[in-house]
Amino acid sequence: MEKKAVRQEIRERIQKLNQREIHRFNREINSHIVNSRLFLEGKVIMGYLAEPGEVNIDQSLQTALNMGKTVCVPQILEAPGEMAAARLVTLKKLGRDRYGIRTPQEPVETIAPEDIDLVLTPGLGFTAQGERLGRGAGYYDRFLPRCTKGVPMAIGYEVQVRKELPTSAHDAKVRYLCTEKGLRVCKTNGK
């Protein structure tokens, strides 16, 4: 099972979802996120600004902002594969980074990874054991271990969940998985 082939298969599954399904699934997933104990109790929430093919969690980010929580999103750094947590104060007037990803406009405040309580984590594929297959650059694999108290919650559609994935020892695992079917605890081995 090769990562490249699995990534392509999952992308094709996502592309088969129609716009009505995507809107409904996004709404259901955002509802599961904001009603979870992890979200409600977390003071510092890290999310992401969705790209096409990813679950749009703008609704959850807005809810967190409305509740007075500290919200941050990935900011791609100059060093290859490295990212920081940039504070998000509004979903309006966002800029674009060098990859075309929505991002807070400069200057941004950086949030220390060890201060984050919940990390809403995108990816291409997930398993019930907490394995996560990203897009291949390793940003989250390097960042998640630095979030010493932050709980990683994978966010995806049910079509992205597989029985097994081709993962390596350095691939960061997640503790929870949230899809349109609900939030589930991953049966991780050891952690």
N, C-alpha and C positions, 0 to 999 in steps of 0.2 A: 504494500500500500504506500504509494508515493504522495508526499504532501502536495505537489503541484497538481496531480490528477484529482486529488480529493478537493482541493480548493476550487478547481474548475467545475467539478460535479456539484458542489454546494452553490456556487454562483449561478449555475443553470437552474437549480431548484428555486432559488430566490427570484430569478427572472420570470419564472412561470407563475408567480403570484400576481393576481390582477390588482389594479389600484384600489378597488373596493375592499378586497381582503387586506391589503397593506394598511389602509386607513383604519379598518376595524381592529386589526391585530395591534397596531401602534397604540390605539386608544385603550385596548385591554391591557397591554403590557405596562403603559404608563399608570393605569389604575392599580395594577399589582405592585408597582414600585412604590408609589406614594402612600399606599396603605400598609406597607410592610413595616414591621417594628424597627428594622435596621434604618430605614429612611426616617421614620418619625422620631427616633431617638438620636440619630446622627446630627452633629452640629456642623460638621464640615463634610460636604458631599462633593465627590468628584464625578463628573459626568463626561460627556463628549458631545461635540456638535456633529450630528450625523451626516454622512456622505450617502450618495445613492447606494442602495443595497443594504444599508444599516437601519436598524430600528430608530425612528426619530423619537428622541426623549426630551425634546424642547419643552413639552408640557410638564414633565417632572422637574426639569431645571427651573422653570418659571414658578412652579409650586414651591420649591425650596427657597427661591428668592423671596417670594411673597411671605414665607414663614420666617424670614429673617436669618436663614441659615447662610453660612459661608459656602459659596459654590465655586468650583474651579473646573477647568477643562484642560486637555492636553495642549501644550505649546511645544512645537517641534523645535529643537535646538540645532545649532550649527554642527555639533559633533554627530557623526553617523549613528542612527538608532537611539539617540537620546532625546528625552522629552522632560518638560517641567510641568507643574500644575499652575496654570495662570488663573487668577481670580476673575470670575465672570460677574459683572454687576448688572448687566442688562443683555437681553437677547436682541435688542435693536442696535443699529449701527455697528454691526460686526464687520471686520475686515476679512481678507483672505490671505493665507500664508503662501509660501512658494509652491505648495502642492495643490493650491486651490481650495483648501479646507477652510471653512469658516473659523474665525479666531477673534478673540477680543482685540480691540485696537490698542496700540501702544500709547502711553506706557502702561504696562500691566504689573500688578503685584503678584509675586510668586508665593505660593503656599507650600510650606515644607511637607514632604510626603508623610512624615511621621505624625502630622497633625490631622490627616484625613481619616474620617471614620468609616466612610462607605465609598467604594470605587465601582461605579457603574461601568462595566467593561464590555466593549464591543468585541467582535471576533467573527470569523467565518464559520467555524464549526465548534460544537461542544458535545461532551458526553455526560452521562449521569454521574460519572466518577470525578467530574470537575476538570477534565482535560479541556483545553482551549486551543484551537488552531486559529492563529491570527492571519494577517495578510502577508507575513513573511519578513517584515523588517525588524521584528523583535522589540519594538518600543515598550509594550506592556510587560514582556518577559524581563526586561531590565528594570522597569519602574515599579512593578508590584512588590518585589521583595523589599523595597525601600519604604513601603507603606506599612510600618511595623504594627500599627493597631487597626489599619484600614481593612475592612472586610471586602474582598472582591466578589461582585455579583455580576455574572455574565448576563448580557442582554441580547436576545436573538429570537428569531422565529422558530417555531417547531420544526420546520423543514431543514434547519441547520443542526438539529440534534441527531447524532449518530451513535450507534452501538460502540464503535471504537474509532480512534483517530491515530494517525501516524505522528506521535509526539516524541520529543527528545527530553533528556533529563533537565535541560535548562528552560524548558517551556513552563511558564508560571501557571499554576492551577487556580481555579476559582472555588469558592465555598458554597455559592448559591447560583442557581440558574433560573432566569426569569424569561418565560415565553408567554404567548397569548393564552396558554393553558394554565398558567399560574406560576407561583414561585416555589421552587423545590430546593431542598438541601442536597448538596452533592455528596455522594458516598465516597469521599476521598480515602485513599489508602494512606494511613499514617498521620495525616494532618487534619 
